[in-house]
């Protein structure tokens, strides 16, 4: 978002779609690691199946990706808010 101001709503929409996609990707990765961590704990230990890491490590990585997904979400909210403020200013 740093360099140039937005000229129209289409540019803002492109950035919103980009940041929303990044947010969804981070959340999907977090859910996948969460599922792997739970599977490693509930299925892996009783059956003697060994995963490459401990179940807690998978859960910590899931939490990390969930926290990282907050940043693109904030960017989407800021873009929507910024464009709303600018359109209000233009209407006055």
C-alpha positions in Angstrom: 0.0 0.0 0.0 3.0 2.3 0.6 3.8 4.1 -2.7 1.0 5.7 -4.5 -2.5 6.8 -3.6 -5.4 4.9 -5.1 -7.1 6.5 -8.1 -10.4 4.6 -8.1 -12.4 1.8 -6.5 -11.1 -0.8 -9.0 -7.5 -0.5 -7.7 -8.7 -0.8 -4.1 -10.8 -3.9 -5.0 -7.7 -5.5 -6.6 -5.7 -5.0 -3.4 -8.6 -6.2 -1.2 -8.9 -9.4 -3.2 -5.1 -9.9 -3.0 -5.0 -9.4 0.8 -8.1 -11.5 1.3 -6.5 -14.3 -0.7 -3.4 -14.2 1.4 -5.5 -14.2 4.6 -7.4 -17.3 3.4 -4.2 -19.1 2.5 -2.7 -18.5 5.9 -5.9 -19.7 7.6 -6.0 -22.8 5.5 -2.4 -23.6 6.3 -3.2 -23.1 10.0 -6.2 -25.4 9.9 -4.1 -28.1 8.0 -1.4 -28.0 10.7 -4.1 -28.1 13.4 -5.6 -31.2 11.8 -2.2 -32.8 11.5 -1.4 -32.0 15.1 -4.6 -33.4 16.4 -4.2 -36.5 14.2 -0.7 -37.0 15.5 -1.9 -36.8 19.1 -5.1 -38.9 18.8 -4.2 -41.4 16.1 -0.5 -41.4 15.9 0.5 -42.2 19.5 -2.0 -45.0 20.1 -1.2 -46.7 16.8 2.5 -46.2 17.1 2.6 -44.1 13.9 5.5 -41.7 14.0 5.2 -38.2 12.5 8.2 -36.0 11.6 7.6 -33.7 14.6 5.9 -33.9 17.9 2.1 -33.0 17.9 2.8 -29.9 20.0 5.1 -28.5 17.3 2.3 -28.9 14.7 -0.1 -27.0 17.0 2.4 -24.2 17.6 2.9 -23.8 13.8 -0.9 -23.7 13.4 -1.1 -20.9 16.0 1.7 -19.1 14.3 -0.1 -19.1 10.9 -3.3 -18.1 12.6 -1.6 -15.1 14.1 0.1 -14.2 10.8 -3.3 -14.2 9.1 -4.3 -11.2 11.2 -2.0 -8.9 9.3 -3.7 -9.3 5.9 -7.1 -9.1 7.5 -6.2 -5.8 9.1 -5.0 -4.6 5.6 -8.4 -5.5 4.1 -10.2 -3.6 6.9 -7.9 -0.6 6.5 -8.4 -0.5 2.7 -12.2 -0.7 3.0 -12.2 2.0 5.7 -9.7 4.3 3.8 -11.7 4.1 0.6 -15.0 4.8 2.5 -13.5 7.9 4.1 -12.1 9.1 0.8 -15.5 8.6 -1.0 -17.2 10.5 1.9 -14.8 13.4 1.5 -15.4 13.5 -2.2 -19.1 13.6 -1.8 -19.0 16.7 0.4 
